[in-house]
Amino acid sequence: MSRTTVAWNSGIAVVLLAVALVSAVHGAAPMALVLTSVVLPFGVGVVLASFRRGWLIGVLMLLAVGVPLLGLAGLTGFPLGRAAWFLSVLAGWFVGAIVGSRRDQHGTGPGGDQHHLDWDVRGKTFREWSPTVAQVEAKVRALDGRDRTLVSVVRGHGRLDVCNGAKGLFVLFEAGDVRDDASWRMPAKPALAEEVEVRMGDIVAPVDRGLLIDLDRAVALAPAFALGTAVRPEPDWWEGPQVLTVRPSFV
């Protein structure tokens, strides 16, 4: 999540909490009810959003938990109190999105212990922690170069990106340590012949035909990287910083 998005989320959360607090104060005189109608739903929103729960689950939580709690708090007779509840949940949701994003950036633990699968659909990125081989292979097979354009596997400081997928052709990048430019490599070498236009959504870039691999090679290499094993037969890798002259066109 970018700094601009964090700033927007924080500002929206502050405004929603301010409106919720004003509503609660006017809707429930006892301070205990005021705090209940703001703090509790705010916490619910933070937890749901930080753990990437969907909006449907949020709605179910509001119906299954929110309404009974409103009754217990004595707020069912206060329209402004109910408004405070829902505004506080929304505020918590924006704050939870920031918390979840920060947690994703730091991975599952210190020291590069993170292991996750990312995939892009129509410009939006989704994530699965500790993915299975079947999940990695399915995401690679689903690439089409238009709506589904990129699959990434991260293991510690290592990373593998599979791009394109249109016409059964893929561009694959792998790095043993993303902090070292020289560790980037591709499982093919430039043919120094013709270039092919490769599409990733709205991005089209020319790529040496020799750097493209087929589906069988892509679904062999990606799961192997996810497992931390080598694939046989070992591909003829093109390695070094020169790989980064191709990768920025896509990732």
N, C-alpha and C positions, 0 to 999 in steps of 0.2 A: 504494500500500500504506500503510495507516494506521500510526501509531506503535505502536498496540497489537499489530498483526500483526507488525511488525518486532521488537518485544520478545519476542513468543512464538516467532517463528522463531529469533531469536538464542539464547533460552534452551534451546530444543529442540536446536539445533545444538551448544551447549556440552555438554549432557548426553550426547548421542550420541558426541561426540568423546572425552569423558572415559571413557565405557564402552568405546569402541573402543580407546583407548590402554591401558586396563587389560587388555583382552583380548589385545592385541598383545604386551604385556610378558610375560604369562603364556604366550602361545602361541609366542613366538619369542625366544630368548635374545639373539642378536646384535642390537645396536642398529640396524644397517642394515636388518634385516628388520622391526624394529618401525616404523621411519620409513616403509619401503616400504609396509607394510600399512595405514598411516594417512594419510600425506600424499598419496600418489599417488591413491588412490581419492577422497579429499576434493576434490582438484583436479578430477578427472573429474566429480564431482557438481556442483561450482560452475559449471563450463563448460556442462554440459548444461542446468542450470536457468536460468542467466543468459541463454541464447540461446533460451529457451522451447521446448526440445526436449520431446517428449512422453514419457510413461512407457514407451511401447513401445520408443522408441529407447533409453531408459535401460536397459531390460532387455536389449536386443540388445547394447548396449555392454558390459554386465556379462558376458554370455556370450561375446562375441567377443573382448573385450580383457581382461576381469577374470580369467577362468580361466587363459589362457596366462601372464599376468603373475604370477599366484599361483604357477604352476609354476616360472617363472624365478626368483622370489624364494625358492623353497624352502619355501613355506608350505602346500603341498597336504597335508602330513602333520600340520598343526596346526589342529584345529577352531576353536580360539580365534582363530587368525590369520585364518581365513576370516570369522569373525564380525566381526573388526575391520574387514576390507575392506568388508563390506556396510554396517556401521554408519557408517563414514567416508563412503561414498557418500551415504547418507541425510543426514548432517550437511552435506555439501557442497551437497546439493540445497536444503536450507532456506536456506543462506547465498546460494546462487546466485539463489534466488527474490527475495531482497532486492536483490541487485545488478541483476537484470533489471528490477525495478520502478523502481529509481532511474534506470536508463538510459532507460526509457520516459518517465519524468517530465521528463527533460531533453531528450528528442527526439533527433534525429539529429545535432544540432550546436548551437553557441551562436547567439545573436542571432535566435531564433525561426525557425530553418530547418526545423523539423520538419514533416513531411507524412505523415499517417497516417489510416487509416479504422478506427473502432471500431464494434462492433455488440454488442448485448446479446441473449443467449439464456438464458431462464429465470434471470435475475438475474446471470448471469456475463458479463463483458466480454471480448471477443476483439479483437485488433488486427492490422492489416496495414499495413506501412510502404510508402510510395510506391505507393498503390493505383492500379489502372487504372480507366478509365471503366466498363468492363464489371463490375468488382468492385463499384464504388459502386452502379451501377444494380441489380445483382442483390440486394444487401443491402437496398436500399430496397423493391424488389418483394416481398421475403420478409417484410416487416413484417406482423404480423397482430394486434397489440395485446394478445396473450395471452402467447405464449412469446417471440416476437421483437418487442421493444417500442421499440428506439431504435437509430438509426444516426447516427454523428457523423463529420464530416470536418473535420480540422484542417490548416490551412495557415499556418505561422508563428504569428502571434498571432490569426489569423482562425479562425472556427469556424462550422460549420453542423450543426444537429441536426434530424433528422426523426423524429417520434414517431407513435405510434398505428398506423395502417394498417388498423384494423378497418373493414369495410364499404367499403373503398376510399377512406377519408378520412384525411387526414394533417394534422399540425400541424408547421410548419417554422419554425425560428428561424435567423437568420444574424447574425454579427457580423464586421465588418471588423477589429476589434481588441477582444478580450474584456476588455482592461484599461479600456476606455471604455464605460460603461453606455449612453451615447447612441448607440453604433454598432450596437446590437441592432435588428433589424427582422424583419418578417414579410411574406410576399408576398401579403397580403390585409388588408382593413380590417374592423373590427367593424361588423356590420350593425345593431347596437343593436336586434335583434329578439328571437329566442329563443336560448336556450343549449342546447347538446347535450352530453350526458355522453360524455367521451372516456376510453377505458381504456388504461392502460399496465400490464399485468400485474395486480397487486392494487390499483393506484392508479386511482381514478376521479375526474375533475375536470370541472366544467362549463366549456365554452368557447363563446364567441359563434360561432354558425354561420358568420358571415362570415369567420372566421379559418381555416376548414378549406379545404384544397385537395385536388384529386383526384390520382390516380396519375400521370396524364400530366404535370401540373405538377411533381409531386415528382421524377419521374425526369428531368425537364429541368433543374431547378434544382440538384439535388445533384451530378451529374457536371460541370455548368458551374462550380460552385464549386470542385470538385476540380481542374479544369483552370485555374482562375483567369480564366475568361472570363465574359462576360455572356450571358444568354439572351434570345432575341427571340421574341415581343415582350416588352419589359421589364415585369414585373409592377408593379402599383400598390402600392408598399410602405407598410406601417405602421411608422414608425420612432420611435426615442427610448426613454428610460428606461421609459416606460409598458409597453413590451413585456415588461419583467422582471416585471410583475404577473401575467403569464400563464405565463412560462417556469418559475419555481420549482415550479409544480404538477406538472411532468413530469420535469425534469432535475435 
